[in-house]
Amino acid sequence: MVLVLKADALIGCSGFVGSSLRRQRPFAARFNSANIETARGRAFGQVVCAAAPATMWAANRDPEADLANLQRLMAVVRLVDAESVSREYV
């Protein structure tokens, strides 16, 4: 039997939490809002999602835009094949 290690991915790599995680350990694949669509359909070992917006004032100011942003993220994450998924919070 051959063990194949899949690459780990970080979603939200350029945000506050994601950039902190990126400094702690390497991720073979890194995604942010500019390239998140390229994660669609790919396979990873572990996916760490640090992409949910953390600015409550922005969500309160424009809840429809906040919901659209979260729905876009969820649409991609649903189509990523991962052995495990972690959500990171600070």
C-alpha contacts under 8 A as a table, 3 or more apart, distances in Angstrom:
res1	aa1	res2	aa2	distance
5	L	45	G	7.01
6	K	43	A	7.39
6	K	44	F	5.18
6	K	45	G	4.57
6	K	46	Q	7.96
7	A	27	F	7.48
7	A	28	A	5.63
7	A	29	A	7.17
7	A	44	F	5.19
7	A	45	G	5.51
7	A	46	Q	7.34
8	D	27	F	5.47
8	D	28	A	5.67
8	D	29	A	6.43
8	D	44	F	5.51
8	D	45	G	5.25
8	D	46	Q	4.79
8	D	47	V	5.84
8	D	48	V	7.94
9	A	27	F	5.51
9	A	28	A	6.08
9	A	29	A	4.55
9	A	30	R	5.69
9	A	31	F	7.63
9	A	44	F	6.59
9	A	45	G	7.83
9	A	46	Q	6.34
9	A	47	V	4.76
9	A	48	V	6.24
10	L	13	C	5.87
10	L	18	G	7.24
10	L	22	R	7.92
10	L	27	F	6.28
10	L	29	A	6.34
10	L	30	R	4.87
10	L	31	F	6.14
10	L	47	V	5.89
10	L	48	V	4.89
10	L	49	C	6.04
10	L	50	A	7.31
11	I	18	G	7.37
11	I	30	R	6.06
11	I	31	F	4.71
11	I	32	N	5.99
11	I	36	I	7.50
11	I	47	V	7.31
11	I	48	V	6.13
11	I	49	C	4.73
11	I	50	A	5.82
11	I	51	A	5.75
12	G	15	G	5.74
12	G	17	V	7.80
12	G	18	G	5.25
12	G	30	R	7.57
12	G	31	F	5.84
12	G	32	N	4.77
12	G	33	S	7.39
12	G	49	C	6.37
12	G	50	A	4.90
12	G	51	A	3.96
12	G	52	A	7.67
13	C	17	V	7.78
13	C	18	G	4.21
13	C	19	S	5.37
13	C	21	L	7.87
13	C	22	R	6.73
13	C	30	R	5.79
13	C	31	F	5.80
13	C	32	N	5.74
13	C	50	A	7.28
13	C	51	A	7.61
14	S	18	G	5.82
14	S	19	S	5.35
14	S	31	F	8.00
14	S	32	N	6.20
15	G	18	G	5.13
15	G	19	S	5.74
15	G	50	A	7.74
15	G	51	A	7.20
16	F	19	S	5.53
16	F	20	S	6.45
17	V	20	S	5.19
17	V	21	L	6.30
17	V	50	A	6.12
17	V	88	E	7.52
17	V	89	Y	7.23
17	V	90	V	6.83
18	G	21	L	5.06
18	G	22	R	6.05
18	G	50	A	5.44
18	G	51	A	7.35
19	S	22	R	4.93
19	S	23	R	6.39
20	S	23	R	5.30
20	S	24	Q	6.61
21	L	24	Q	5.09
21	L	25	R	6.57
22	R	25	R	5.61
22	R	26	P	6.09
22	R	27	F	7.02
23	R	26	P	7.40
27	F	30	R	6.47
31	F	34	A	7.68
31	F	35	N	5.77
31	F	36	I	5.26
31	F	39	A	7.45
32	N	35	N	5.66
32	N	36	I	5.48
32	N	51	A	7.44
33	S	36	I	5.38
35	N	38	T	5.70
35	N	39	A	7.69
36	I	39	A	5.59
36	I	40	R	7.57
36	I	73	L	7.71
36	I	76	V	7.29
37	E	40	R	5.58
37	E	76	V	6.52
39	A	42	R	5.60
39	A	76	V	6.96
39	A	77	V	7.93
39	A	80	V	6.62
40	R	76	V	5.32
40	R	77	V	7.22
40	R	79	L	5.52
40	R	80	V	5.60
41	G	79	L	5.24
41	G	80	V	5.05
41	G	81	D	6.74
42	R	79	L	7.77
42	R	80	V	5.43
42	R	81	D	6.07
43	A	80	V	6.08
43	A	81	D	4.43
43	A	82	A	5.75
44	F	47	V	6.58
44	F	80	V	7.73
44	F	81	D	6.19
44	F	82	A	4.85
44	F	83	E	6.73
45	G	82	A	5.45
45	G	83	E	4.95
45	G	84	S	6.51
46	Q	82	A	5.87
46	Q	83	E	5.81
46	Q	84	S	4.81
46	Q	85	V	5.74
46	Q	86	S	7.57
47	V	82	A	6.31
47	V	84	S	6.31
47	V	85	V	4.74
47	V	86	S	6.25
48	V	85	V	5.77
48	V	86	S	4.67
48	V	87	R	5.87
48	V	88	E	6.90
49	C	52	A	7.74
49	C	85	V	7.32
49	C	86	S	6.07
49	C	87	R	4.92
49	C	88	E	6.28
50	A	87	R	6.13
50	A	88	E	5.28
50	A	89	Y	7.12
51	A	73	L	7.85
52	A	70	L	6.84
53	P	56	M	7.99
53	P	66	D	7.92
55	T	58	A	5.48
55	T	59	A	6.64
56	M	59	A	5.07
56	M	60	N	6.09
57	W	60	N	5.06
57	W	61	R	6.05
58	A	61	R	5.02
58	A	62	D	6.14
58	A	63	P	7.77
58	A	66	D	7.63
59	A	62	D	5.32
59	A	63	P	4.87
59	A	65	A	7.61
59	A	66	D	5.31
60	N	63	P	5.59
62	D	65	A	5.56
62	D	66	D	6.40
63	P	66	D	4.96
63	P	67	L	6.07
64	E	67	L	5.13
64	E	68	A	6.15
65	A	68	A	5.01
65	A	69	N	6.13
66	D	69	N	5.13
66	D	70	L	6.33
67	L	70	L	5.13
67	L	71	Q	6.05
68	A	71	Q	5.04
68	A	72	R	6.13
69	N	72	R	5.21
69	N	73	L	6.37
70	L	73	L	5.07
70	L	74	M	6.12
71	Q	74	M	5.04
71	Q	75	A	6.01
72	R	75	A	5.21
72	R	76	V	6.60
73	L	76	V	5.45
73	L	77	V	6.23
74	M	77	V	5.00
74	M	78	R	5.97
75	A	78	R	5.49
75	A	79	L	6.92
76	V	79	L	5.39
76	V	80	V	6.67
77	V	80	V	5.22
82	A	85	V	6.54
